Amino acid sequence: MALFALERGGTEPVVVCLHGFCQSCAYWAPTLDDLAEKDVRGLAPDLPGFGRSAGEPGPYTMSAMADAVARMLDERGIARVRLVGGSMGGVVAQQLVLRHPERVERLLLVATGAVMNDPNAGLAKAEEIAAAPWDEAAVAPIVSGFFHRAPVDSDVARFRRIALDASHAAAVEAARSNAHNNTLDRLVEIRVPTLIVQGRHDRARTPEHGALMRERIEGATLAVIENAGHTPQLEDREMFHSIALPFLTAH
């Protein structure tokens, strides 16, 4: 099977956007639309085990997902991309640029980090997910944590449905892998232009996570969006794209 991917736009450059935990390509649809207006080709895959790639076999670790994205690029004949990763997708993006540096020419990390403040708490959360039925009660607190500014009720319901589309096994393994992930000491290996964007009110990945990555990645810049939480591309689309699009479309 191949990863499902939402695609928009023209030819070059190619921007690939990776979604977060219990999310899907739908979280990046507005970004792809705005890129298409600039005749930039945008791709947003559903990562293995999530969205319309829920049937993809594991493993569902951060490194395995990075390799799956690299295979998707091979299948589409795409050599190099401008890579965007949000939340867990930002962890996958770090793994991708470290494992396949020749594939990435620019890197945008959004609402993510290189290491969790408390990996044990992350592992405990993974075990909670493993023990509970995979139903709306399980995903509701996950989805509510994505937003500082709650979307309209219909969007909340849609985002919960997207979360429920995920394979339960994928959610558990991805949560465990994300908790174990620590790329902090390897960030010095990243040698491409890098922009880091954090939401001021993000409870999961605070601006301090972004500052820590900026210190390790040579030449990286950090932007903090004041009125956003864990999904700044949706919570303050205009501000996010005023920062992100010039970086992603630069010559």
HELIX and SHEET records of a PDB file:
HELIX    1   1 CYS A   25  TRP A   28  5                                   4    
HELIX    2   2 ALA A   29  ALA A   36  1                                   8    
HELIX    3   3 GLY A   51  SER A   53  5                                   3    
HELIX    4   4 MET A   62  GLU A   75  1                                  14    
HELIX    5   5 MET A   88  ARG A   99  1                                  12    
HELIX    6   6 PRO A  101  ARG A  103  5                                   3    
HELIX    7   7 PRO A  119  ALA A  131  1                                  13    
HELIX    8   8 GLU A  136  SER A  144  1                                   9    
HELIX    9   9 ASP A  153  ASP A  165  1                                  13    
HELIX   10  10 HIS A  168  HIS A  180  1                                  13    
HELIX   11  11 LEU A  184  GLU A  189  5                                   6    
HELIX   12  12 PRO A  207  ARG A  216  1                                  10    
HELIX   13  13 PRO A  232  GLU A  235  1                                   4    
HELIX   14  14 ARG A  237  THR A  249  1                                  13    
SHEET    1   A 7 ALA A   5  ARG A   8  0                                        
SHEET    2   A 7 ARG A  41  PRO A  45 -1                                        
SHEET    3   A 7 VAL A  14  LEU A  18  1                                        
SHEET    4   A 7 VAL A  81  GLY A  86  1                                        
SHEET    5   A 7 VAL A 104  VAL A 110  1                                        
SHEET    6   A 7 THR A 194  GLY A 199  1                                        
SHEET    7   A 7 THR A 221  ILE A 225  1                                        
END                                                                             
